[in-house]
Amino acid sequence: MHQPAVPHLHDQDPEIAGLVEDEARRQYEKLRLIASENYVSPAVLEASGTVLTNKYSEGYAGRRYYEGQQFVDPIETVAIERAKELFGTEHANVQPYSGSPANLAVYMAFLDPGDPVMGLSLPMGGHLTHGWSVSATGKWFRSVRYDVRADTGCVDMDQVRDLALKERPKLIWCGGTAIPRIIDFPAFAEIARETGAVLAADIAHIAGLVAGGAHPSPVGHADVITTTTHKTLRGPRGAMILSTAEHAKAVDKAVFPGLQGGPHDHTTAAIAVALKEASQPDFPAYAHQIVANARALAAALVERGYDLISGGTDNHLTLMDLTNKGIGGKPAAQALDRAGIELNYNAVPFDTRKPFDPSGLRVGTGAITTRGLTERHMPQIAAWMDEVVQAATKQDESVVERVAGEVREMLASYPIPGWTPTP
Ligand SMILES: *Cc1c(COP(=O)(O)O)cnc(C)c1O
């Protein structure tokens, strides 16, 4: 884009500028398969780095506690209107600092401390903030967990219903961080209605797919929807809470003054830009390409004898169980990273290994799709992954080095938004 990428930072603080430059190069040279990551557009990058970071704006447009909101108010209003339009909701709050605070705000809006909350358990693909024990949400609320079925790898809706009838949670979460299949929002909604619970859909991972029509929407089913803005939605680090008009006041009050102080206005602007991008005619093609890539990658991995939770994927991610390959997720992920293939080790349902060294790998296609890779690249990626996993079981670093070179060479034809290498 420009060289150096950060000229003022380069002069003022070469140490940090150098590290930022190194990170940009790393993102350029690696095949980034972390399911929660992406590449934002230059416009989103620019919006996040503006003078808006200088402003304080506690409150909401027209009702602020600080003066000088002549331009921040319309920025936040535009972001809200774009969110409502894109997802088809009556209300949007764009102030949560990130996904975890957005989820906490949902507790704040609907629950009292100690109230029962139900969510997918963490090792089964749920998120920490859905009531897992080490999270504030698991410590301050009475948490009830549902699982996936051992035979299908999918959420057991009969168990969800039985548990909800027995435990009467005030809040039910659906969604998670390692769910490779479509989330059945209507089925969750029916259970929530039957048991008198509030249904919260956490679409952090799949928001871009929902916006692009590549995954069913929870709108009309869930009472409240939370999402990060930086995963498949391809915006800045941030989050939103979407709801019906009925819950608007409770949601807004929970975010501010319930949980947060001043919103990050530079992030709000960048969210607005990302939402505009997501409403463009080419966005659905991106969303569907993510899924096509994930399916093609999953099929190529299955062909090479890899065991996938639920047997495949309907969305952007695949969860691999390496048990039959004789290697843990962590050493495999580390070898793959050295080979230029960046992903994360992950627990698999009913994992027999420890959380810090689980059996699985999570693989996502959001970032590589943004970069322009398509189905035709996926067999090669699966072949590299297989080579490296096998080499890792024999501690063969020569394969790792060769693959790193091949990955770099292939990716050199696919520029990343926001940075170009110096020749
Ligand atoms: C990523 C994620 C979050 C949390 O987002 P942070 O921005 O990391 O706090 C919450 N829920 C789900 C399902 C997620 O995948």
The ligand as a Tripos MOL2 file, in Angstrom:
@<TRIPOS>MOLECULE
LIG
   15    15     1     0     0
SMALL
NO_CHARGES

@<TRIPOS>ATOM
      1 C1        -14.7880  -15.1030   19.1470 C.3       1 LIG1
      2 C2        -16.0160  -15.4220   19.9150 C.ar      1 LIG1
      3 C3        -16.4270  -14.6500   21.0150 C.ar      1 LIG1
      4 C4        -15.5600  -13.6470   21.7100 C.3       1 LIG1
      5 O1        -15.0380  -12.6560   21.0070 O.3       1 LIG1
      6 P1        -13.7940  -11.8180   21.5510 P.3       1 LIG1
      7 O2        -13.8590  -10.6540   20.6450 O.co2     1 LIG1
      8 O3        -12.6020  -12.6930   21.3710 O.co2     1 LIG1
      9 O4        -14.0560  -11.4780   22.9730 O.co2     1 LIG1
     10 C5        -17.6570  -14.9290   21.5990 C.ar      1 LIG1
     11 N1        -18.4130  -15.9280   21.1320 N.ar      1 LIG1
     12 C6        -18.0350  -16.7040   20.1130 C.ar      1 LIG1
     13 C7        -18.9370  -17.8000   19.6570 C.3       1 LIG1
     14 C8        -16.8190  -16.4870   19.4820 C.ar      1 LIG1
     15 O5        -16.4430  -17.2950   18.4930 O.3       1 LIG1
@<TRIPOS>BOND
     1     1     2 1
     2     2     3 ar
     3     2    14 ar
     4     3     4 1
     5     3    10 ar
     6     4     5 1
     7     5     6 1
     8     6     7 2
     9     6     8 1
    10     6     9 1
    11    10    11 ar
    12    11    12 ar
    13    12    13 1
    14    12    14 ar
    15    14    15 1
@<TRIPOS>SUBSTRUCTURE
     1 LIG1         1 GROUP 0 **** ****
